[in-house]
Each structure stands twice: as structure tokens, then as C-alpha cells.
């Protein structure tokens, strides 16, 4: 697996796990949705800044991204306040989606 396809798979897998749209994910990463789409399709490589943003904003393990080893997320004691906000936001979205499905 090449780095390009590895990164494309990782970006998409993380986004899907977080249950966010490409637009939402791209906004959190500070990039355009079209750029994220190209990365997920393997048509474009993410920059080092994009990868660093992904690792830091979502508490992703560098080993998972670069080496395809270990857990997706780093240990919870290293979670920053902004990651906590994102976690809360994701959980609220999940709850609302379940409520919509029930109705």
C-alpha cells in the first residue's frame, strides 16, 4: 500500500468513525471540502500540515496514521480541550440522530 492510498484510507476511515460529513471534517481540518474529497479518493496527498492537524485536532495516534499500527486514538489523558468539545459535539449528533430514527 502506498502512502497516498494509506492516507486516503485513513482520512476516510477516521471521518466515517467520527460520523461527520466531508464538509464538516474539512472545516475542522481547515481545508476545502474538494481537497478532502481528492485526498479520500487518492487523487491528492495530504500536506504535512493537514496530517498534523488531523493528529492534533482529533487526538489520532501518529503510529496509526504513518505506520498503520496501534489504535486510532491516543490515550485519553492527552485529550485537549478542543478535542473534548468535538467529542461532545459528536455525541450530541449521535443522540439527535437516534432520536430522529426513533420518531
N, C-alpha and C positions, 0 to 999 in steps of 0.2 A: 504494500500500500504506500503510495507516495504521500509526502507531507501535505500536498494540496488536497488530495482526496481525504486524508486523515482529518485535516482541519475542517473540511466541508461537512464530513460526517459528525464531527464533534460539535460544531456550531449548531447544526440542525438538531442533534440529539439533546443538547442542553436546552435549546429553545423549546422543544417539544416537552421535555421533562418539566420545565417551568410553566408550561401551558400558556404561553404568550404568542401573539401574532408576530410576524416578521416586522411589522411597523413598530410594535411596542418594544421588541427586542432591539431593533436598530436604534431606536430613540435612546434606550438605556445605554447602548454602546457608543452613542454619539456619532453614528454613521447614517447614511441614507439607506432606505429600505432596498433600493435597487442594488446597492453594494452588498448588502447582506444576502439577497437573493442570489447574486452571482457567486458569492462565497459558498453558499449552501449547495449550489449546482456544480461546484468545482471549476467554474469559469474564471475565478479570480482568487488569488491568495490573500488571506488577511494580512494586514501590516502587523509589525511587532506591537505597535500601539493598540491595535484592535485586540490582539491576543492578551496583552497586558490588562486592558480594560475588562475583558471577559473574566480573566482570572481574579482581578481585584473587586469588581463590582458584584460578582456573583459567587465569590468565595470558592472558585474552582481550583482544584489541585493542579499545579503545573505539571506534575508527573502524568496525570490523566490526559492533559492536552498534548504535551510534547512527546511523551514516551508510550502512551497508550497503556499505562499501568496504574494500578491503585483505584481508589474511589473517586467519583466525580467531584465531590465536595471535600474541602479541607476540614479539619477538626473544628467543631463549633466554637471553641474558646477564642478562635481568631476572627470571629464574625465582627464586622464593623457596623456602626450604627446605620449606615445607608443600606447595608445588606439586610439588616433586621427590618427596615422599612419595606424593602422589596419582598421579603418573606411574608410579612403581614399582608401586604397588598395582594400577593399571590393566593394566600389562604382565604382572604375575603372574596376574591374572584371565584375560587373553588366553591365556597359556601353558597354564593349567589347562583352559580351555575347549577348546583344541586337543588337549590330551592326552585329554580325555573323548571328543571326537569320534573320535579315532583308535582308541579302545578300544571 
